[in-house]
Amino acid sequence: MLSGIQPSGRLHLGNYFGALRQHLELQRENEAFYFIASYHALTTIHDAIELRDLTNAVALDYLALGLDPEKTTLFRQADVPQVTELCWILSCVTPMGMLERAVSYKDKVAQGLSPNHGLFAYPVLQAADILIYLSELVPVGQDQKQHIEMTRDIAVKFNNEFGKTFVVPEARILESTAVVPGVDGRKMSKSYDNQIGIFEEGKPLKKKVMGIVTDPTPVEEPKDPETSTPFLLLRLMADSAETAEWETRYRAGGMGYGEAKKRLLELIDENFGPYRERRKELADNPAYVEEVLVEGGRRARAVAEPVMERVREATGLQIGYAPDKRFTG
């Protein structure tokens, strides 16, 4: 099983409830490879120091939240150069029309991102990420389903033209009924700058939570919990009994949104406080974090290089090729 996450900004509650929590649960029953997608992040981040800092931050976040590096392989995408080699080869069998139909590309350009080639060819690199590890299962959100379908099509096309080489992976859609709105009511996203960071605390966290946008319904009037951002966030962390109680209070009236915001702040501290402390401990031990990533890269290359040897042989690129010994084993 394989999944990746872009180090394009600090991870937030939307990332946690949308994917990270499921990733951590899935590692218990699968051979999991999780990579920090630094090549993908280059489509939007062009500052070397920022990219290194954000890459390290993602590693800290995963480890603090409970990723087990003994069981799960966590690595930097850039530590496996074979993936970019495979990306070029796959691009030579990928129809242009397929990429032109990518909804994600159109959405990102509409949001104001620069329409560079990396952003356009993102699905091919994603296919290389998946296929090079012979991944059988790829857990993704609904918004990435089209990209997994593209990966399957690319794998089939390569297998048909050069002989069966790749596993055709299956998508595992992360079915989450959780709505994760940002502080402005839209979907929580780094692109909208409306996120609440997983590891934010103190006054900055309080300012964000108490500043969540709400409607002007008077305190005494009933309110619809399903359209209230504080309630939608609160129910992600409260137990079923407390959630039901808050829903009743909303519909009965006589309650201000400030009460729900204060309880939300408490729940965030209760749920993520221990993880914050663990993250601080890890941040004080950068050698350990680097060791985890280096070992993860070694494990990933040990899978990727034999696959690339088969790809080179199948395509006729094997002749005269001598792999750099730094990136094997």
C-alpha positions in Angstrom: 0.0 0.0 0.0 1.3 3.4 -1.0 0.4 7.0 -0.4 2.2 10.4 -0.5 1.7 13.8 0.9 3.0 17.1 -0.5 5.1 19.3 1.8 3.5 22.4 0.4 2.5 23.9 3.8 1.9 23.0 7.4 -0.5 20.1 7.9 -3.9 21.0 9.2 -7.0 19.4 10.6 -8.4 18.8 7.1 -5.3 16.8 6.3 -5.6 14.8 9.5 -9.3 13.9 9.4 -9.2 13.6 5.6 -6.2 11.3 5.2 -3.5 11.1 7.9 -5.8 9.4 10.5 -6.7 6.7 8.0 -3.0 6.3 7.0 -2.1 5.6 10.6 -4.9 3.1 11.0 -4.1 1.3 7.7 -0.4 0.8 8.7 -1.6 -1.8 11.2 -2.8 -4.3 8.6 -0.8 -3.5 5.5 2.8 -3.2 4.3 2.7 0.6 3.9 5.0 2.9 2.0 4.3 6.6 2.8 6.5 9.2 1.0 6.9 13.0 1.3 6.2 14.2 -2.3 9.0 16.8 -2.6 9.2 16.5 -6.5 5.5 17.3 -6.6 5.9 20.3 -4.3 8.3 21.8 -6.8 5.3 22.7 -9.0 4.6 25.5 -6.5 7.5 25.9 -4.1 10.7 27.4 -5.6 12.6 28.2 -2.3 15.1 25.5 -1.3 15.1 26.3 2.4 11.4 26.4 2.5 11.1 23.0 0.8 13.6 21.4 3.1 11.9 22.8 6.2 8.4 21.7 5.0 9.7 18.2 4.1 11.2 17.8 7.6 8.0 19.1 9.1 5.8 16.5 7.4 8.2 13.8 8.7 7.9 15.2 12.3 4.1 15.3 12.0 3.7 11.7 10.8 6.1 10.4 13.5 4.5 12.5 16.3 1.0 11.3 15.3 2.0 7.6 15.6 3.6 6.4 12.4 5.7 3.3 13.3 9.0 3.4 11.3 9.7 -0.2 12.2 6.5 -1.3 10.4 5.9 1.4 7.9 8.4 2.8 5.3 8.5 6.7 5.5 10.8 8.3 3.0 11.5 11.4 0.9 10.4 11.0 -2.7 13.6 12.7 -3.8 15.7 9.9 -2.2 14.4 7.6 -4.9 15.7 9.0 -8.2 14.5 6.0 -10.1 11.0 7.5 -9.9 11.9 10.4 -12.2 13.5 8.0 -14.6 10.3 6.0 -14.7 8.3 9.1 -15.0 9.9 10.0 -18.4 9.5 6.4 -19.7 5.8 6.4 -18.7 5.3 9.9 -20.3 6.3 8.3 -23.6 3.2 6.0 -23.5 0.8 8.5 -21.9 -1.7 10.1 -24.4 -1.9 13.9 -24.3 -5.7 13.7 -24.3 -5.6 11.9 -20.9 -3.6 14.7 -19.3 -5.8 17.4 -20.9 -8.9 15.8 -19.2 -7.4 16.0 -15.7 -9.8 17.8 -13.5 -7.3 18.5 -10.8 -5.0 20.5 -13.2 -7.9 22.7 -14.3 -9.0 23.3 -10.7 -5.5 24.3 -9.6 -5.1 26.7 -12.5 -8.5 28.2 -11.8 -7.2 28.8 -8.2 -4.4 30.8 -9.6 -1.5 28.4 -9.6 1.0 28.8 -12.5 0.2 26.4 -15.4 3.7 24.9 -15.6 4.5 21.6 -17.2 5.1 20.0 -13.8 1.6 20.7 -12.8 0.2 19.5 -16.1 2.3 16.3 -16.0 1.6 15.6 -12.3 -0.5 12.4 -13.0 2.4 10.8 -14.8 4.8 11.4 -11.9 2.1 10.1 -9.6 1.8 7.0 -11.7 5.5 6.5 -11.4 5.3 6.9 -7.7 2.7 4.2 -7.5 3.9 1.7 -10.1 7.6 1.6 -9.2 6.8 0.0 -5.8 4.4 -2.5 -7.4 1.7 -1.0 -5.2 -1.5 -3.0 -5.0 -3.6 -0.6 -2.9 -3.6 3.2 -3.0 -5.7 5.0 -0.4 -6.8 8.4 -1.7 -9.6 10.9 -1.3 -12.4 11.2 -3.8 -10.7 14.1 -5.5 -7.7 11.9 -6.5 -9.8 9.0 -7.9 -9.3 10.2 -11.5 -5.5 10.2 -11.1 -5.6 6.5 -9.9 -7.7 5.7 -12.9 -5.0 7.3 -15.1 -2.3 5.3 -13.3 -4.2 2.1 -14.1 -4.6 3.1 -17.8 -0.9 4.0 -18.0 0.1 0.6 -16.4 -2.1 -1.3 -18.8 -0.8 0.6 -21.8 2.8 0.0 -20.8 2.1 -3.7 -20.1 0.4 -4.1 -23.5 3.3 -2.4 -25.4 6.3 -3.8 -23.5 5.1 -6.9 -21.8 3.6 -7.4 -18.3 5.8 -5.4 -15.9 3.5 -3.5 -13.6 0.8 -4.4 -11.1 -2.4 -2.6 -12.0 -3.3 -1.0 -8.6 -6.6 -0.5 -7.0 -7.8 2.7 -5.4 -9.1 2.6 -1.8 -11.2 5.7 -1.5 -11.0 7.1 2.0 -14.7 7.1 2.8 -15.0 9.8 5.3 -18.3 11.4 6.1 -16.4 14.1 8.0 -16.8 17.6 6.6 -13.7 19.6 7.4 -14.4 23.2 6.9 -11.9 26.0 7.3 -12.3 29.1 9.5 -14.2 30.8 6.7 -16.6 28.0 6.1 -15.0 26.8 2.8 -13.2 23.5 2.6 -10.1 23.7 4.8 -7.2 24.1 2.5 -3.7 25.7 2.4 -4.8 27.3 -0.9 -7.5 29.2 0.9 -5.3 30.1 3.9 -8.3 29.1 6.2 -6.7 26.2 8.0 -6.2 25.3 11.6 -2.8 23.6 12.0 -2.7 20.2 13.7 0.1 21.4 16.0 -1.0 25.0 16.6 -1.4 26.0 20.2 -1.8 28.9 22.6 -2.9 32.4 21.5 -2.5 31.8 17.7 -4.8 28.7 18.0 -7.3 30.6 20.2 -7.4 33.5 17.8 -8.2 31.2 14.8 -10.9 29.2 16.6 -12.7 32.2 18.2 -12.5 34.0 14.8 -14.4 31.2 12.9 -17.0 32.9 10.7 -20.6 32.3 11.8 -24.0 33.6 10.7 -25.7 36.5 12.5 -28.5 34.3 14.1 -29.4 35.8 17.5 -28.5 33.8 20.6 -32.1 33.0 21.5 -33.0 31.7 18.0 -32.6 28.0 17.0 -29.6 27.2 14.7 -28.9 24.6 12.1 -25.8 22.6 13.3 -25.2 21.2 9.8 -24.4 24.6 8.5 -22.3 25.7 11.5 -18.5 25.5 11.1 -17.9 25.3 14.9 -20.3 22.3 15.2 -18.9 20.5 12.1 -15.4 20.7 13.6 -16.5 19.9 17.1 -18.2 16.7 16.1 -15.0 15.4 14.6 -13.5 15.2 18.1 -16.4 14.9 20.5 -17.9 11.5 21.4 -21.4 10.6 20.2 -23.1 11.6 23.4 -21.6 15.1 23.5 -22.2 15.6 19.8 -25.9 14.7 20.3 -26.1 17.1 23.2 -24.6 20.0 21.2 -27.0 19.3 18.3 -30.0 19.5 20.6 -28.7 22.8 22.1 -28.3 24.2 18.6 -31.8 23.3 17.5 -33.3 24.5 20.8 -31.9 28.0 20.7 -30.6 30.0 23.6 -27.0 29.3 22.9 -24.4 31.5 21.3 -21.7 30.3 18.8 -19.1 31.4 21.3 -19.9 28.5 23.6 -19.3 26.0 20.8 -16.1 27.7 19.8 -14.7 27.5 23.4 -15.5 23.8 23.6 -13.9 23.3 20.2 -10.8 24.9 21.5 -10.8 22.6 24.5 -11.3 19.5 22.3 -8.4 20.4 20.0 -6.1 20.8 23.0 -7.4 17.5 24.5 -7.0 15.5 21.2 -3.7 17.0 20.0 -2.0 18.1 23.1 -0.1 14.9 23.6 1.0 14.8 20.0 2.3 18.4 20.3 4.6 17.3 23.1 5.8 14.3 21.2 6.5 16.5 18.2 8.6 18.8 20.3 10.7 15.9 21.6 11.2 14.7 18.0 12.2 18.2 16.9 14.9 18.2 19.5 16.3 15.0 18.0 16.8 15.7 14.3 19.4 12.9 14.0 16.7 10.3 14.7 14.2 11.9 12.2 16.9 11.9 9.6 17.8 8.3 10.4 14.2 7.3 9.9 14.0 9.0 6.5 17.4 7.6 5.3 16.4 4.1 6.2 13.0 4.6 4.6 14.8 5.8 1.4 17.0 2.7 1.5 14.0 0.4 1.8 12.2 2.2 -1.0 15.2 2.1 -3.4 15.6 -1.6 -2.7 12.1 -2.2 -4.2 12.4 0.5 -6.9 15.7 -0.5 -8.5 14.8 -4.1 -9.4 11.6 -2.8 -11.0 13.5 -0.2 -13.0 15.9 -3.0 -14.2 12.9 -4.8 -15.6 11.6 -1.6 -17.2 15.0 -0.8 -18.8 15.2 -4.3 -20.2 11.7 -4.3 -21.5 12.1 -1.0 -23.3 15.7 -1.6 -24.6 17.3 0.9 -22.3 19.3 -1.8 -20.4 22.3 -1.9 -22.8 25.3 -0.1 -21.4 23.5 1.0 -18.3 25.4 1.0 -15.0 23.3 2.2 -12.1 25.0 4.5 -9.6 25.9 2.4 -6.6 24.9 5.2 -4.3 21.3 4.5 -5.0 21.1 0.8 -4.8 20.4 -1.5 -1.9 
